[in-house]
Amino acid sequence: MVTGASAGIGAAFARALAARGYNLILVARRRARLEALAGEFDSRHGTEAEILEADLADAAQLARVEARIREAPDLDLLVNNAGFGITGRFWETDVAEQDRLHRLHVLASMRLVHAALAGMTVRGRGAIIGVSSVAGFVQSPGSTTYAASKCWMNSFFEGLDLELKSIGSPVRLQALCPGFTYTEFHDVAGIDRKRISAKLWMSAEDVVAASLEGLARGRLFVIPGWRYRLLVRVLQFLPASWRRAGAIAYARRTRRDRTRT
Ligand SMILES: NC(=O)c1ccc[n+]([C@@H]2O[C@H](COP(=O)([O-])OP(=O)(O)OC[C@H]3O[C@@H](n4cnc5c(N)ncnc54)[C@H](OP(=O)(O)O)[C@@H]3O)[C@@H](O)[C@H]2O)c1
């Protein structure tokens, strides 16, 4: 199952998995996009794709997807990917949007992973990829709740991994932490791509290739791209006061750039 399969990283996961012969369950709100993708797999790879149109931020629609996972006797892989960004100072943003972000990133992730692990741990096989972000390693004023939700994802997956290891379970988990990836994400969040150095962009296909390679190697944290791996490593070694000063300077600069346009 791939959530958020109608675009970007989710669609790239679906394509890569179909090419490897997986039958898929595709989840997102835009049914027409999912249908087009399913048609592509059928003609190219002869694999099947079931479509689940659902807004995962809606409790009733989320429950349908959870039920589908619980009744799947042989779910090999869940890619918990659906997500979006909100930019701006927290108190100036729309609180209903913030509510939606937390329902999707935190509550839906928790419920879908719970449903998947209930079956996988009994069967003694399976894997879950949670699409997090390099933002999960930092505090990011201007996208505070986005980064906080990805910090939660990293901590959730690391804790679950320890629980699984404590019972010797072979079920594998991965927190995939991409940096800037060229998808519709920035259109949805209203981020001007021109402000981001060309060197930092990765393709969704490269991110997915790194994730699947990391899964084969049993890596819990996968950070695609050497620049981002280096960045995370450096940030982890910096004193907290330097990280805070850097975050404040970055927030001021981004705000200045935004008000100029
Ligand atoms: N792009 C980046 O630079 C970047 C970097 C780090 C991490 N990420 C993470 O990567 C993941 C995928 O993002 P992307 O870059 O591929 O963005 P994208 O191209 O905008 O795709 C987002 C996907 O999530 C789905 N989605 C959004 N809200 C949903 C909801 N309420 N219910 C069900 N599906 C929903 C969208 O489908 P519908 O609109 O059809 O529902 C779409 O398929 C996200 O978790 C994001 O935080 C992205």
PDBQT file of the ligand as one rigid body, heavy atoms in Angstrom, charges set to zero:
ROOT
HETATM    1  N1  LIG A 301       9.052  17.320  -1.774  1.00  0.00    +0.000 N 
HETATM    2  C1  LIG A 301       9.915  17.523  -0.791  1.00  0.00    +0.000 C 
HETATM    3  O1  LIG A 301      10.824  18.382  -0.890  1.00  0.00    +0.000 OA
HETATM    4  C2  LIG A 301       9.846  16.680   0.454  1.00  0.00    +0.000 A 
HETATM    5  C3  LIG A 301      10.957  16.669   1.317  1.00  0.00    +0.000 A 
HETATM    6  C4  LIG A 301      10.910  15.894   2.462  1.00  0.00    +0.000 A 
HETATM    7  C5  LIG A 301       9.793  15.140   2.757  1.00  0.00    +0.000 A 
HETATM    8  N2  LIG A 301       8.707  15.170   1.908  1.00  0.00    +0.000 N 
HETATM    9  C6  LIG A 301       7.544  14.361   2.275  1.00  0.00    +0.000 C 
HETATM   10  O2  LIG A 301       7.234  13.489   1.215  1.00  0.00    +0.000 OA
HETATM   11  C7  LIG A 301       5.860  13.120   1.299  1.00  0.00    +0.000 C 
HETATM   12  C8  LIG A 301       5.249  13.196  -0.091  1.00  0.00    +0.000 C 
HETATM   13  O3  LIG A 301       5.305  14.549  -0.533  1.00  0.00    +0.000 OA
HETATM   14  P1  LIG A 301       5.604  14.942  -2.042  1.00  0.00    +0.000 P 
HETATM   15  O4  LIG A 301       6.841  15.746  -2.039  1.00  0.00    +0.000 OA
HETATM   16  O5  LIG A 301       5.519  13.768  -2.930  1.00  0.00    +0.000 OA
HETATM   17  O6  LIG A 301       4.395  15.963  -2.286  1.00  0.00    +0.000 OA
HETATM   18  P2  LIG A 301       3.200  15.960  -3.371  1.00  0.00    +0.000 P 
HETATM   19  O7  LIG A 301       3.746  15.807  -4.738  1.00  0.00    +0.000 OA
HETATM   20  O8  LIG A 301       2.405  17.178  -3.053  1.00  0.00    +0.000 OA
HETATM   21  O9  LIG A 301       2.356  14.651  -2.995  1.00  0.00    +0.000 OA
HETATM   22  C9  LIG A 301       1.635  14.580  -1.784  1.00  0.00    +0.000 C 
HETATM   23  C10 LIG A 301       0.747  13.351  -1.824  1.00  0.00    +0.000 C 
HETATM   24  O10 LIG A 301       0.030  13.276  -0.569  1.00  0.00    +0.000 OA
HETATM   25  C11 LIG A 301      -1.342  13.124  -0.840  1.00  0.00    +0.000 C 
HETATM   26  N3  LIG A 301      -2.158  13.732   0.205  1.00  0.00    +0.000 N 
HETATM   27  C12 LIG A 301      -2.065  14.991   0.708  1.00  0.00    +0.000 A 
HETATM   28  N4  LIG A 301      -3.022  15.202   1.622  1.00  0.00    +0.000 NA
HETATM   29  C13 LIG A 301      -3.719  14.029   1.722  1.00  0.00    +0.000 A 
HETATM   30  C14 LIG A 301      -4.838  13.615   2.483  1.00  0.00    +0.000 A 
HETATM   31  N5  LIG A 301      -5.446  14.450   3.351  1.00  0.00    +0.000 N 
HETATM   32  N6  LIG A 301      -5.314  12.361   2.330  1.00  0.00    +0.000 NA
HETATM   33  C15 LIG A 301      -4.719  11.509   1.446  1.00  0.00    +0.000 A 
HETATM   34  N7  LIG A 301      -3.666  11.846   0.691  1.00  0.00    +0.000 NA
HETATM   35  C16 LIG A 301      -3.173  13.099   0.821  1.00  0.00    +0.000 A 
HETATM   36  C17 LIG A 301      -1.563  13.815  -2.190  1.00  0.00    +0.000 C 
HETATM   37  O11 LIG A 301      -2.681  13.250  -2.851  1.00  0.00    +0.000 OA
HETATM   38  P3  LIG A 301      -4.108  13.937  -3.081  1.00  0.00    +0.000 P 
HETATM   39  O12 LIG A 301      -3.890  15.422  -3.157  1.00  0.00    +0.000 OA
HETATM   40  O13 LIG A 301      -4.608  13.313  -4.349  1.00  0.00    +0.000 OA
HETATM   41  O14 LIG A 301      -4.896  13.513  -1.881  1.00  0.00    +0.000 OA
HETATM   42  C18 LIG A 301      -0.285  13.425  -2.929  1.00  0.00    +0.000 C 
HETATM   43  O15 LIG A 301      -0.438  12.159  -3.503  1.00  0.00    +0.000 OA
HETATM   44  C19 LIG A 301       5.230  14.043   2.333  1.00  0.00    +0.000 C 
HETATM   45  O16 LIG A 301       5.051  13.346   3.542  1.00  0.00    +0.000 OA
HETATM   46  C20 LIG A 301       6.266  15.146   2.501  1.00  0.00    +0.000 C 
HETATM   47  O17 LIG A 301       6.217  15.729   3.782  1.00  0.00    +0.000 OA
HETATM   48  C21 LIG A 301       8.712  15.913   0.772  1.00  0.00    +0.000 A 
ENDROOT
TORSDOF 0
